[in-house]
Amino acid sequence: MSWLILGFAVGDTQRVYVVVDKHLRQTCKATPGRQEWVTVIECICVDGTNIPPLVIFKGENFMSNLIPQDALADWKFSNNSKGWSSNEHGLMWLKKCFDPNTKEKANEQVRLLICDGHDSHISAAFMQHCYDSAIAVFLLLPHSSHLIQPLDVGVFSPLKAAMKSGLNTIFRTGIARLRKVEWIENYIKARRKAIIPRNILAGWRATGLWPIDPVRILQEIEEVTTPPPPSQPFPVTPELLTSSPPDAVILHSTNASLKTKIAAAPLATPVRHHIRRLSGIVEQLLAQNVILRRENTEVRAVLAARKERESDKRKILRGRRMITTEDVVKALEETEAATKDKTKRCKQRKRKRIESDEGESSDVEGNHSDEEAPLEPREEELLDCIVVERR
């Protein structure tokens, strides 16, 4: 079984053609202002099927009126403060959407889950559940989704087109703001048109993942060819500098040809000397530039290697010939615990600094009380929110 997961965020509308009065000097189309993000986690299979999605709205509280009446019963809805996918939502999708909808089809065999490198797909809890449920996780190569991700290649383009076409009908009414329930209603209609077996199979086939065809992807990658060597070691014309920066050999041969031509040209002696000096300076600067670029590349490589070793919890999955399941889960848990501990200490320091500032201000106003009044529960909650927003 091969599956793929990706979060989908909705943005603006598409370009459309309309009929207007030709006598009007200006024609406008009303579009809503700044909108909130809605994330949808979709998953498709190599047999042309898909599983119900997980929709994540932006908001602290989830309201029942966000779910339209025509939504299927097996769809899952959630929310958070930003409307993005998180570690908790990734684990929720794995347990509530992927696992129950693929277990019976797998017939107790190992399931292959192909996903991108988002943090929510490689958290400790996510990986542990995959190991316990016989789910093999495979991460796509970075910066390659436009080539080897079936959803991006064959599904999301028609999905976005159908979605934007449906929203244009609402925008033409001149509304000032699009409601979330209106967006999800249009997404349900667009999903029925776009996420169909024909597009799903075309996405897998175009990426070469199924049926397996590595040559198909290699044909999409632009081949880097080296320029052919010059036919003559010393060209007779100085018009061969067609690249910037020029090749050192071509530059040298062109300068030699240029010096030969100016020697026979009716030029004053100072002009000849000036041209010779300029040609020599250009060759010297080109050589220095090549050396500096080489040194810069080496320094960047060293700094990138150090940065990768010091950060990024995915470093434990790289550079090792053999690693056990327990090592992977343990390392991920330690990294997450260290991050949470660091965040907690930062919040405590900020809270103490805020309390200290409040104490000093109360002393200036004349409040010399030795005992500080305890914060109300709501004040504690607001204080936590302030600390989080200041990060």
C-alpha positions as CSV (number, residue, x, y, z in Angstrom):
1,M,0.0,0.0,0.0
2,S,1.4,3.4,-1.0
3,W,-0.2,6.6,0.3
4,L,0.7,10.3,0.3
5,I,-0.2,13.1,2.7
6,L,0.0,16.9,2.2
7,G,-1.5,19.9,3.8
8,F,-3.5,22.2,1.4
9,A,-4.0,25.9,2.1
10,V,-6.5,28.0,0.2
11,G,-5.7,31.5,-1.1
12,D,-7.0,33.8,-3.8
13,T,-9.2,33.3,-6.8
14,Q,-8.4,32.7,-10.4
15,R,-8.6,34.9,-13.5
16,V,-11.9,34.8,-15.3
17,Y,-13.6,36.4,-18.3
18,V,-16.8,38.5,-17.9
19,V,-19.2,40.4,-20.1
20,V,-19.3,44.1,-19.3
21,D,-20.6,47.3,-20.8
22,K,-18.0,48.7,-23.3
23,H,-18.9,52.3,-22.5
24,L,-17.8,51.9,-18.9
25,R,-14.4,53.5,-18.2
26,Q,-13.5,51.2,-15.4
27,T,-14.6,47.7,-14.5
28,C,-13.8,46.0,-11.2
29,K,-14.4,42.7,-9.5
30,A,-15.0,42.7,-5.8
31,T,-12.8,40.3,-3.8
32,P,-12.7,39.7,-0.1
33,G,-9.9,41.2,2.0
34,R,-7.4,39.4,4.0
35,Q,-8.7,35.9,4.7
36,E,-7.8,33.2,7.3
37,W,-5.9,30.0,6.5
38,V,-7.7,26.7,6.3
39,T,-5.6,23.5,6.1
40,V,-6.8,20.3,4.5
41,I,-4.8,17.1,4.9
42,E,-5.5,14.8,1.9
43,C,-4.3,11.3,1.2
44,I,-4.5,9.2,-2.0
45,C,-3.7,5.6,-2.9
46,V,-2.1,3.9,-5.9
47,D,-5.4,2.1,-6.7
48,G,-7.1,5.5,-7.4
49,T,-9.0,5.8,-4.1
50,N,-8.6,8.4,-1.3
51,I,-9.4,8.6,2.4
52,P,-11.6,11.2,4.1
53,P,-9.6,14.4,4.8
54,L,-8.9,16.3,8.0
55,V,-9.9,20.0,7.9
56,I,-8.2,22.4,10.3
57,F,-9.8,25.8,10.8
58,K,-8.2,28.8,12.5
59,G,-9.7,29.7,15.9
60,E,-9.4,29.0,19.6
61,N,-12.8,27.3,19.8
62,F,-14.6,25.1,17.2
63,M,-18.2,26.0,16.4
64,S,-20.7,23.5,15.1
65,N,-22.0,25.8,12.4
66,L,-18.6,25.5,10.5
67,I,-19.6,22.0,9.3
68,P,-22.1,22.1,6.4
69,Q,-25.0,19.8,6.1
70,D,-23.6,18.1,3.0
71,A,-20.4,17.1,4.7
72,L,-19.9,13.3,4.8
73,A,-20.0,11.7,8.2
74,D,-16.4,10.3,8.0
75,W,-14.8,13.7,7.5
76,K,-12.8,15.0,10.4
77,F,-12.6,18.6,11.5
78,S,-10.3,20.4,14.0
79,N,-9.0,23.9,14.8
80,N,-6.0,25.7,16.3
81,S,-4.8,29.3,16.8
82,K,-3.2,29.6,13.3
83,G,-5.1,27.1,11.1
84,W,-1.9,25.2,10.3
85,S,-1.0,21.5,10.8
86,S,0.9,20.6,14.0
87,N,2.3,17.6,15.7
88,E,-1.0,16.9,17.5
89,H,-3.0,17.2,14.2
90,G,-0.5,14.9,12.4
91,L,-1.0,12.3,15.1
92,M,-4.7,12.8,15.1
93,W,-4.9,12.3,11.3
94,L,-2.8,9.2,11.5
95,K,-5.0,7.6,14.2
96,K,-8.4,8.8,13.2
97,C,-8.1,9.0,9.3
98,F,-5.2,6.9,7.9
99,D,-5.0,3.9,10.2
100,P,-8.7,2.9,10.4
101,N,-9.3,3.6,6.6
102,T,-6.4,1.5,5.4
103,K,-6.0,-1.3,7.9
104,E,-8.6,-3.5,6.3
105,K,-7.4,-2.9,2.7
106,A,-3.8,-3.7,3.7
107,N,-4.9,-7.2,4.9
108,E,-2.4,-7.2,7.8
109,Q,0.5,-6.3,5.5
110,V,2.9,-3.4,5.9
111,R,1.5,-0.1,4.7
112,L,3.8,2.4,3.0
113,L,3.1,6.0,3.9
114,I,4.8,8.6,1.6
115,C,4.8,12.1,2.9
116,D,6.9,15.3,2.9
117,G,9.3,16.4,5.6
118,H,6.9,18.4,7.7
119,D,7.6,18.2,11.4
120,S,4.1,16.8,12.1
121,H,5.0,13.8,10.0
122,I,8.2,12.9,11.9
123,S,7.3,13.6,15.6
124,A,8.2,10.9,18.2
125,A,4.5,10.0,18.8
126,F,3.8,9.9,15.0
127,M,6.7,7.6,14.4
128,Q,6.0,5.4,17.4
129,H,2.4,4.8,16.3
130,C,3.7,3.9,12.8
131,Y,6.1,1.4,14.2
132,D,3.4,-0.2,16.4
133,S,0.9,-0.4,13.5
134,A,3.2,-1.8,10.8
135,I,3.3,1.5,8.8
136,A,6.5,2.2,6.9
137,V,7.1,6.0,6.6
138,F,9.0,7.3,3.5
139,L,9.9,11.0,3.2
140,L,10.1,12.6,-0.1
141,L,13.3,14.4,-1.2
142,P,13.4,18.1,-0.2
143,H,12.4,20.6,-3.0
144,S,11.1,17.8,-5.2
145,S,7.3,17.9,-4.7
146,H,6.7,19.5,-8.1
147,L,8.3,16.3,-9.7
148,I,7.6,13.3,-7.4
149,Q,4.5,14.2,-5.3
150,P,1.4,12.7,-7.0
151,L,-0.9,15.2,-5.2
152,D,1.0,18.2,-6.5
153,V,1.5,16.7,-10.0
154,G,-2.0,15.4,-10.8
155,V,-4.6,16.4,-8.2
156,F,-4.1,19.8,-6.6
157,S,-4.0,21.7,-9.8
158,P,-7.5,20.7,-10.9
159,L,-8.6,20.9,-7.3
160,K,-7.5,24.5,-7.0
161,A,-9.0,25.4,-10.3
162,A,-12.4,23.9,-9.4
163,M,-12.2,25.6,-6.0
164,K,-11.5,29.0,-7.3
165,S,-14.1,28.7,-10.0
166,G,-16.8,28.0,-7.4
167,L,-15.6,30.9,-5.2
168,N,-15.8,33.4,-8.1
169,T,-19.6,32.9,-8.1
170,I,-19.7,34.3,-4.5
171,F,-17.2,37.0,-5.1
172,R,-19.2,38.4,-8.0
173,T,-22.0,39.3,-5.6
174,G,-19.6,41.9,-4.0
175,I,-19.5,40.4,-0.5
176,A,-16.9,41.9,1.9
177,R,-15.8,38.6,3.6
178,L,-16.0,34.9,2.8
179,R,-17.3,32.7,5.6
180,K,-15.6,29.5,6.6
181,V,-18.7,27.4,6.1
182,E,-19.0,28.9,2.6
183,W,-15.5,27.9,1.9
184,I,-15.9,24.3,3.1
185,E,-19.1,24.0,1.0
186,N,-17.2,25.0,-2.1
187,Y,-14.4,22.7,-1.2
188,I,-16.7,19.7,-1.0
189,K,-18.0,20.4,-4.5
190,A,-14.5,21.0,-5.9
191,R,-13.2,17.8,-4.2
192,R,-15.9,15.7,-6.0
193,K,-14.7,17.1,-9.3
194,A,-11.0,16.9,-8.8
195,I,-10.0,14.1,-6.5
196,I,-11.3,11.3,-8.7
197,P,-9.6,8.0,-9.8
198,R,-8.5,9.4,-13.2
199,N,-6.6,12.3,-11.7
200,I,-5.2,10.2,-8.9
201,L,-3.8,7.5,-11.2
202,A,-2.4,10.2,-13.5
203,G,-0.5,11.7,-10.6
204,W,1.1,8.5,-9.6
205,R,1.9,7.7,-13.2
206,A,3.4,11.1,-14.0
207,T,5.7,11.0,-11.0
208,G,7.0,7.5,-11.9
209,L,6.2,6.2,-8.5
210,W,3.6,3.7,-9.7
211,P,4.1,2.0,-12.0
212,I,7.8,2.4,-11.1
213,D,9.5,4.4,-13.9
214,P,12.6,6.3,-12.8
215,V,13.3,7.3,-16.4
216,R,10.2,9.4,-16.5
217,I,11.5,11.7,-13.7
218,L,14.9,11.9,-15.2
219,Q,13.4,13.2,-18.4
220,E,11.8,16.1,-16.5
221,I,15.1,17.2,-15.0
222,E,17.0,19.7,-17.1
223,E,20.3,18.2,-18.2
224,V,23.3,20.4,-17.4
225,T,25.7,20.3,-20.4
226,T,29.2,21.7,-20.5
227,P,30.1,24.0,-23.3
228,P,32.2,22.4,-26.1
229,P,35.9,23.3,-26.1
230,P,37.0,25.9,-28.7
231,S,38.0,24.5,-32.0
232,Q,41.2,26.6,-32.1
233,P,43.6,27.1,-29.2
234,F,43.9,30.8,-30.1
235,P,40.9,32.2,-31.9
236,V,41.4,34.9,-34.4
237,T,38.5,37.2,-33.4
238,P,37.8,38.8,-30.0
239,E,33.9,38.3,-30.3
240,L,33.9,34.9,-28.6
241,L,33.1,36.2,-25.1
242,T,29.4,35.0,-24.9
243,S,29.2,34.2,-21.2
244,S,29.5,36.2,-18.0
245,P,31.8,35.6,-16.2
246,P,33.8,34.4,-19.2
247,D,35.8,31.2,-19.3
248,A,39.5,31.7,-18.4
249,V,40.9,29.9,-21.4
250,I,38.5,31.7,-23.8
251,L,39.3,35.1,-22.2
252,H,43.1,34.5,-22.5
253,S,42.8,33.5,-26.2
254,T,40.5,36.4,-27.0
255,N,42.9,38.9,-25.3
256,A,45.7,37.4,-27.4
257,S,43.7,37.9,-30.5
258,L,42.8,41.4,-29.5
259,K,46.5,42.3,-29.0
260,T,47.3,41.0,-32.4
261,K,44.6,43.1,-34.0
262,I,45.5,46.4,-32.2
263,A,49.1,45.9,-33.2
264,A,48.2,46.3,-36.8
265,A,45.5,48.9,-36.2
266,P,46.2,52.6,-36.7
267,L,46.0,53.5,-33.0
268,A,48.2,55.8,-30.9
269,T,50.8,54.1,-28.7
270,P,49.1,55.2,-25.4
271,V,45.9,53.6,-26.5
272,R,47.6,50.3,-27.3
273,H,49.3,50.2,-23.9
274,H,46.0,51.0,-22.2
275,I,44.2,48.2,-24.0
276,R,47.0,45.7,-23.1
277,R,46.8,46.8,-19.4
278,L,43.0,46.4,-19.3
279,S,43.1,42.9,-20.8
280,G,45.8,41.8,-18.3
281,I,43.8,43.3,-15.4
282,V,40.6,41.5,-16.5
283,E,42.4,38.1,-16.5
284,Q,43.9,38.8,-13.1
285,L,40.5,39.8,-11.6
286,L,38.9,36.7,-13.1
287,A,41.5,34.5,-11.5
288,Q,41.0,36.1,-8.1
289,N,37.2,35.8,-8.5
290,V,37.4,32.1,-9.2
291,I,39.6,31.6,-6.1
292,L,37.3,33.6,-3.8
293,R,34.2,31.7,-5.1
294,R,35.9,28.4,-4.4
295,E,36.8,29.5,-0.8
296,N,33.3,30.8,-0.3
297,T,31.8,27.5,-1.4
298,E,34.0,25.6,1.0
299,V,33.2,27.9,3.9
300,R,29.4,27.7,3.3
301,A,29.7,23.9,3.2
302,V,31.4,23.8,6.6
303,L,28.9,26.2,8.2
304,A,25.9,24.3,6.7
305,A,27.3,21.0,8.1
306,R,27.7,22.6,11.6
307,K,24.3,24.1,11.5
308,E,22.7,20.7,10.6
309,R,24.5,19.0,13.4
310,E,23.5,21.6,16.0
311,S,19.8,21.8,15.1
312,D,17.0,20.1,13.2
313,K,15.7,17.0,14.8
314,R,15.8,15.1,11.5
315,K,19.6,15.0,11.8
316,I,19.3,11.6,13.6
317,L,18.0,10.1,10.4
318,R,21.0,11.1,8.3
319,G,24.6,10.0,8.1
320,R,24.1,6.6,9.8
321,R,24.4,3.2,8.2
322,M,22.3,1.5,10.7
323,I,19.8,2.7,13.3
324,T,17.2,0.9,15.3
325,T,13.6,1.8,15.9
326,E,14.2,2.5,19.5
327,D,17.1,4.8,18.7
328,V,14.9,6.9,16.4
329,V,12.0,7.2,18.8
330,K,14.3,7.9,21.8
331,A,16.2,10.6,19.9
332,L,13.0,12.3,18.7
333,E,11.6,12.3,22.3
334,E,14.8,13.8,23.7
335,T,14.8,16.5,21.1
336,E,11.1,17.4,21.7
337,A,11.6,17.4,25.5
338,A,14.6,19.7,25.2
339,T,12.6,22.1,23.1
340,K,9.7,22.1,25.5
341,D,12.0,22.6,28.5
342,K,13.7,25.6,26.8
343,T,10.3,27.1,25.9
344,K,9.1,26.7,29.5
345,R,12.3,28.3,31.0
346,C,11.9,31.2,28.6
347,K,8.2,31.7,29.7
348,Q,9.2,31.6,33.4
349,R,11.9,34.2,32.9
350,K,9.6,36.5,31.0
351,R,6.9,36.0,33.7
352,K,9.3,37.0,36.5
353,R,10.4,40.0,34.5
354,I,6.8,41.1,34.1
355,E,6.1,40.6,37.8
356,S,9.2,42.5,38.7
357,D,8.2,45.4,36.5
358,E,4.7,45.4,38.0
359,G,6.2,45.4,41.5
360,E,8.4,48.4,40.8
361,S,5.5,50.4,39.2
362,S,3.4,49.7,42.3
363,D,6.1,51.0,44.6
364,V,6.4,54.2,42.7
365,E,2.7,54.8,43.0
366,G,2.9,54.4,46.8
367,N,1.8,50.9,47.3
368,H,4.2,49.6,50.0
369,S,2.3,46.4,50.7
370,D,4.6,43.5,51.6
371,E,2.3,40.8,50.3
372,E,1.4,40.6,46.6
373,A,-2.2,39.8,45.7
374,P,-2.4,36.5,43.9
375,L,-3.4,36.5,40.3
376,E,-6.9,35.4,39.4
377,P,-7.2,32.4,37.2
378,R,-8.3,34.6,34.2
379,E,-5.3,36.9,34.9
380,E,-2.9,33.9,34.9
381,E,-4.4,32.8,31.5
382,L,-4.0,36.3,30.1
383,L,-0.5,36.5,31.4
384,D,0.3,33.2,29.6
385,C,-1.2,34.6,26.4
386,I,0.9,37.7,26.7
387,V,4.1,35.7,27.1
388,V,3.3,33.6,24.1
389,E,2.5,36.5,21.9
390,R,5.8,38.3,22.9
391,R,7.9,35.3,21.7
